[in-house]
Amino acid sequence: MLAVLWYKFTNSSTKPPLPPGPRSLPIVGYLPFLGPNLHTQFTNMAHKYGPIFKFHLGSKLHVIINSLELAKAVVRDHDEIFANRSLTVAASVITYGGQDFVWSDNNSNWHNLRRIFVHEAINNKNLEACSYFRRDEIRNTIKNVFSKIGTPIDISDIAFVTQTNVITSLICGNTSDSHLGSELQMVAWNIVEIYGRPDLSDFFPILARFDLQRVERDMKKQLHRLDRIIETMIQNRIKANSEMSHEEVGDHGMMKDFLQILLDLRNQEDVNSLNITNMRKAFLQVNVRIGYKRTY
């Protein structure tokens, strides 16, 4: 009888087997062995361990998938299971603990943000209305490049400036305060730079309270600046709307930026379940970060 009970206990508590993977060092895991070209390294590891393998980075387990079939299974077939993700320290600060469109868990908050983004912000009418601005920015960029023939140029910087101009217009329109727009772009770039910093706290959560690499402190500074900029933009837009007629504010023949869309929605009953202040801040932030993300 005791033998049977022991067998059932041990088998019921046995965890499913993990995928294969390389051996890791105690405490640090596989961190010391990661190279600069992760895509190449992961491909080589897939040849050895198969299309799905695992390793520890610090105290966190990571599972890598390296095939089209598995990718479809994760992001399409079983999206409900794999939708949530672990927040980094930097992401947790800038998104109010994961309350934005990118980092939010798969819950009612995320579905509301997605509905607003898909049906309001990037609908066909809105995209068509702002197409002229995108074309003008591309033309100006081409002229800028041609004007510098014979001199070295950084095409990455030029593309980044073009992208920031377009995204700024989509988020808050052609703001009359050029200083405010320039500051917004600078803050967005600082946020992307902090995002890209390696942070030991992400691999060893027990160290997060010490903020050894000052990632949390620096990101909080940028969050404070971003909050101030967004609040100023919101108040300026509310004031401008109050000086316009209802027909002018609601002219559907004109492009609506994300800020105006959120202001239009704030009194609707179906979004009252959201904290509208945090929603519009977080929604603006995700568009700032997506729009200004730079590829090296």
C-alpha positions as CSV (number, residue, x, y, z in Angstrom):
1,M,0.0,0.0,0.0
2,L,2.8,2.4,0.9
3,A,4.6,1.6,-2.3
4,V,1.5,2.3,-4.4
5,L,0.9,5.7,-2.7
6,W,4.5,6.7,-3.1
7,Y,4.3,5.8,-6.9
8,K,1.2,7.9,-7.4
9,F,2.6,10.8,-5.4
10,T,5.9,10.9,-7.3
11,N,4.2,10.5,-10.7
12,S,1.6,13.1,-10.1
13,S,4.2,15.7,-9.1
14,T,6.5,15.0,-11.9
15,K,6.9,18.0,-14.2
16,P,6.7,17.5,-18.0
17,P,10.1,17.2,-19.6
18,L,11.8,20.3,-20.8
19,P,13.3,20.7,-24.3
20,P,17.0,19.8,-24.7
21,G,19.6,22.5,-24.5
22,P,23.2,23.4,-23.7
23,R,24.6,23.0,-20.2
24,S,24.6,26.2,-18.1
25,L,26.8,27.4,-15.3
26,P,25.3,27.7,-11.8
27,I,23.7,31.1,-10.9
28,V,24.6,32.9,-14.2
29,G,23.2,30.2,-16.5
30,Y,24.1,30.5,-20.2
31,L,24.7,34.3,-20.1
32,P,28.6,34.1,-20.4
33,F,28.2,32.1,-23.6
34,L,25.9,34.4,-25.6
35,G,27.6,36.1,-28.5
36,P,26.7,39.3,-30.4
37,N,25.0,37.6,-33.3
38,L,22.2,35.8,-31.5
39,H,20.4,34.8,-34.7
40,T,23.4,32.9,-36.0
41,Q,24.1,31.4,-32.6
42,F,20.5,30.2,-32.2
43,T,20.6,28.7,-35.7
44,N,23.7,26.7,-34.9
45,M,22.1,25.6,-31.6
46,A,19.0,24.5,-33.5
47,H,21.1,22.2,-35.7
48,K,22.4,20.6,-32.6
49,Y,19.4,20.5,-30.3
50,G,16.5,20.6,-32.7
51,P,13.9,23.3,-33.5
52,I,13.0,23.9,-29.9
53,F,15.6,24.2,-27.1
54,K,16.1,25.9,-23.8
55,F,18.7,27.5,-21.6
56,H,18.7,29.6,-18.4
57,L,19.8,33.3,-18.4
58,G,20.5,34.0,-14.8
59,S,17.6,32.6,-12.8
60,K,15.1,32.7,-15.8
61,L,14.3,29.9,-18.1
62,H,14.2,30.7,-21.8
63,V,12.7,28.5,-24.5
64,I,13.8,29.2,-28.1
65,I,11.7,28.1,-31.2
66,N,13.5,28.0,-34.5
67,S,11.1,26.7,-37.1
68,L,8.2,28.1,-39.1
69,E,5.8,25.4,-37.9
70,L,6.5,26.0,-34.3
71,A,6.3,29.8,-34.7
72,K,2.8,29.4,-36.3
73,A,1.8,27.2,-33.4
74,V,2.9,29.7,-30.8
75,V,1.8,33.0,-32.3
76,R,-1.3,31.9,-34.2
77,D,-2.7,28.5,-33.2
78,H,-2.1,28.9,-29.4
79,D,-1.9,32.7,-29.2
80,E,-4.2,32.7,-26.1
81,I,-1.7,30.6,-24.2
82,F,1.5,32.4,-25.2
83,A,0.2,36.0,-25.4
84,N,1.4,37.2,-22.0
85,R,5.0,38.1,-21.5
86,S,7.5,38.8,-18.8
87,L,8.1,42.5,-18.2
88,T,11.6,43.9,-18.2
89,V,12.4,46.6,-15.6
90,A,12.5,49.3,-18.2
91,A,9.2,48.2,-19.7
92,S,7.5,48.0,-16.4
93,V,8.4,51.6,-15.6
94,I,7.4,53.2,-18.9
95,T,4.1,51.3,-19.2
96,Y,2.8,51.8,-15.7
97,G,3.3,48.1,-15.0
98,G,2.3,46.7,-18.4
99,Q,-0.8,48.8,-19.1
100,D,-0.1,49.7,-22.7
101,F,-0.8,48.1,-26.1
102,V,2.4,46.2,-26.4
103,W,3.0,44.8,-22.9
104,S,-0.5,44.4,-21.5
105,D,-1.7,40.9,-20.7
106,N,-4.3,39.4,-22.9
107,N,-7.3,40.8,-21.0
108,S,-10.2,43.2,-21.4
109,N,-7.8,46.2,-21.2
110,W,-5.7,44.9,-24.1
111,H,-8.8,44.1,-26.2
112,N,-10.2,47.6,-25.7
113,L,-6.8,49.2,-26.7
114,R,-6.7,46.9,-29.7
115,R,-10.2,47.8,-30.8
116,I,-9.4,51.5,-30.6
117,F,-6.1,51.1,-32.5
118,V,-7.6,48.9,-35.3
119,H,-11.0,50.5,-35.8
120,E,-10.2,54.1,-35.0
121,A,-6.5,54.9,-35.4
122,I,-5.5,52.9,-38.5
123,N,-8.8,52.6,-40.4
124,N,-8.7,53.1,-44.1
125,K,-10.2,56.6,-44.0
126,N,-7.6,57.8,-41.5
127,L,-4.7,56.2,-43.3
128,E,-5.8,57.7,-46.6
129,A,-6.2,61.1,-45.1
130,C,-2.6,61.2,-43.9
131,S,-1.1,59.7,-47.1
132,Y,-0.2,63.1,-48.5
133,F,1.9,63.8,-45.5
134,R,3.8,60.6,-45.9
135,R,4.5,61.3,-49.5
136,D,5.7,64.8,-48.8
137,E,8.1,63.5,-46.1
138,I,9.5,60.9,-48.5
139,R,10.0,63.6,-51.2
140,N,11.8,65.9,-48.7
141,T,14.0,63.0,-47.6
142,I,15.0,62.2,-51.2
143,K,15.8,65.9,-51.9
144,N,17.9,66.0,-48.7
145,V,19.9,62.9,-49.8
146,F,20.5,64.3,-53.3
147,S,21.6,67.7,-51.9
148,K,24.5,65.9,-50.1
149,I,25.9,64.1,-53.1
150,G,29.7,63.8,-52.7
151,T,29.6,64.0,-48.9
152,P,29.3,61.1,-46.4
153,I,25.8,60.6,-45.1
154,D,24.3,58.3,-42.5
155,I,21.2,57.0,-44.2
156,S,20.1,55.4,-40.9
157,D,19.9,58.9,-39.3
158,I,18.0,60.3,-42.3
159,A,15.5,57.5,-42.2
160,F,15.1,57.9,-38.5
161,V,14.3,61.6,-38.8
162,T,11.8,60.9,-41.6
163,Q,10.1,58.3,-39.5
164,T,9.9,60.5,-36.4
165,N,8.3,63.3,-38.4
166,V,5.6,61.0,-39.8
167,I,4.9,59.3,-36.5
168,T,4.7,62.6,-34.6
169,S,2.1,63.8,-37.1
170,L,0.1,60.6,-36.6
171,I,0.2,60.9,-32.8
172,C,-0.4,64.5,-32.2
173,G,-0.7,66.2,-35.6
174,N,1.4,69.1,-36.8
175,T,1.8,70.7,-33.4
176,S,2.4,74.4,-33.5
177,D,4.9,74.1,-30.7
178,S,8.0,72.9,-32.5
179,H,9.9,72.9,-29.3
180,L,7.4,70.4,-27.8
181,G,7.6,68.2,-30.8
182,S,11.4,68.2,-30.7
183,E,11.4,67.4,-27.0
184,L,9.0,64.5,-27.7
185,Q,11.3,63.0,-30.3
186,M,14.3,63.4,-27.9
187,V,12.5,61.6,-25.1
188,A,11.3,58.9,-27.4
189,W,14.9,58.3,-28.5
190,N,16.1,58.2,-24.9
191,I,13.4,55.6,-24.1
192,V,14.6,53.4,-27.0
193,E,18.2,53.7,-25.8
194,I,17.3,52.7,-22.3
195,Y,15.3,49.8,-23.6
196,G,18.3,48.5,-25.4
197,R,20.6,48.4,-22.3
198,P,21.3,45.0,-20.8
199,D,20.0,45.0,-17.2
200,L,21.1,42.4,-14.7
201,S,17.8,42.9,-12.9
202,D,16.0,41.3,-15.8
203,F,17.9,38.0,-15.3
204,F,18.3,38.2,-11.5
205,P,15.0,39.7,-10.2
206,I,16.4,39.6,-6.6
207,L,18.8,42.4,-7.6
208,A,16.0,44.7,-9.0
209,R,15.6,46.6,-5.7
210,F,19.2,47.8,-6.0
211,D,18.9,49.2,-9.6
212,L,22.7,48.5,-10.1
213,Q,22.7,49.8,-13.7
214,R,20.4,52.7,-13.0
215,V,17.9,51.5,-15.7
216,E,14.9,52.1,-13.5
217,R,16.1,55.5,-12.3
218,D,16.8,56.7,-15.9
219,M,13.6,55.4,-17.3
220,K,11.6,57.1,-14.5
221,K,13.2,60.4,-15.5
222,Q,12.1,59.9,-19.1
223,L,8.6,58.8,-17.9
224,H,8.3,62.1,-16.0
225,R,9.3,64.1,-19.0
226,L,7.0,62.2,-21.3
227,D,4.0,62.6,-18.9
228,R,4.7,66.3,-18.8
229,I,4.8,66.6,-22.6
230,I,1.7,64.5,-23.1
231,E,-0.2,66.4,-20.5
232,T,0.7,69.7,-22.2
233,M,-0.4,68.3,-25.6
234,I,-3.7,67.1,-24.1
235,Q,-4.4,70.5,-22.5
236,N,-3.4,72.4,-25.6
237,R,-5.7,70.2,-27.7
238,I,-8.6,70.5,-25.3
239,K,-8.2,74.3,-25.3
240,A,-8.0,74.4,-29.1
241,N,-11.1,72.2,-29.4
242,S,-13.0,74.5,-27.1
243,E,-12.3,77.4,-29.4
244,M,-13.6,75.5,-32.5
245,S,-17.2,74.7,-33.4
246,H,-18.5,71.2,-33.0
247,E,-18.5,70.7,-36.8
248,E,-14.9,71.7,-37.1
249,V,-13.8,69.4,-34.3
250,G,-15.7,66.5,-35.7
251,D,-14.9,67.0,-39.4
252,H,-14.6,63.4,-40.6
253,G,-13.1,64.5,-43.9
254,M,-9.9,65.4,-42.1
255,M,-7.3,63.1,-40.6
256,K,-7.7,62.4,-36.9
257,D,-4.5,61.9,-35.0
258,F,-4.4,59.5,-32.1
259,L,-4.7,62.2,-29.5
260,Q,-7.9,63.5,-31.0
261,I,-9.3,60.0,-31.3
262,L,-8.8,59.3,-27.6
263,L,-10.3,62.6,-26.6
264,D,-13.3,61.9,-28.8
265,L,-13.7,58.5,-27.0
266,R,-13.3,59.7,-23.4
267,N,-17.0,60.3,-22.9
268,Q,-18.3,57.1,-24.5
269,E,-19.9,54.7,-22.1
270,D,-18.2,51.6,-23.6
271,V,-14.7,52.8,-22.5
272,N,-15.6,54.1,-19.1
273,S,-14.3,50.9,-17.6
274,L,-10.8,52.1,-18.5
275,N,-8.9,54.7,-16.6
276,I,-9.0,57.2,-19.5
277,T,-6.1,59.3,-18.3
278,N,-3.7,56.3,-18.1
279,M,-5.2,54.8,-21.2
280,R,-4.5,57.8,-23.4
281,K,-1.0,58.2,-21.9
282,A,-0.1,54.6,-22.4
283,F,-1.6,54.5,-25.9
284,L,0.4,57.5,-26.9
285,Q,3.5,56.1,-25.3
286,V,3.3,52.8,-27.3
287,N,3.0,54.7,-30.5
288,V,5.9,56.9,-29.6
289,R,8.1,53.8,-28.9
290,I,6.9,51.8,-31.9
291,G,7.3,54.8,-34.2
292,Y,10.7,55.8,-33.0
293,K,12.2,52.3,-32.7
294,R,15.4,52.3,-34.6
295,T,17.1,49.3,-36.2
296,Y,20.9,49.1,-36.1
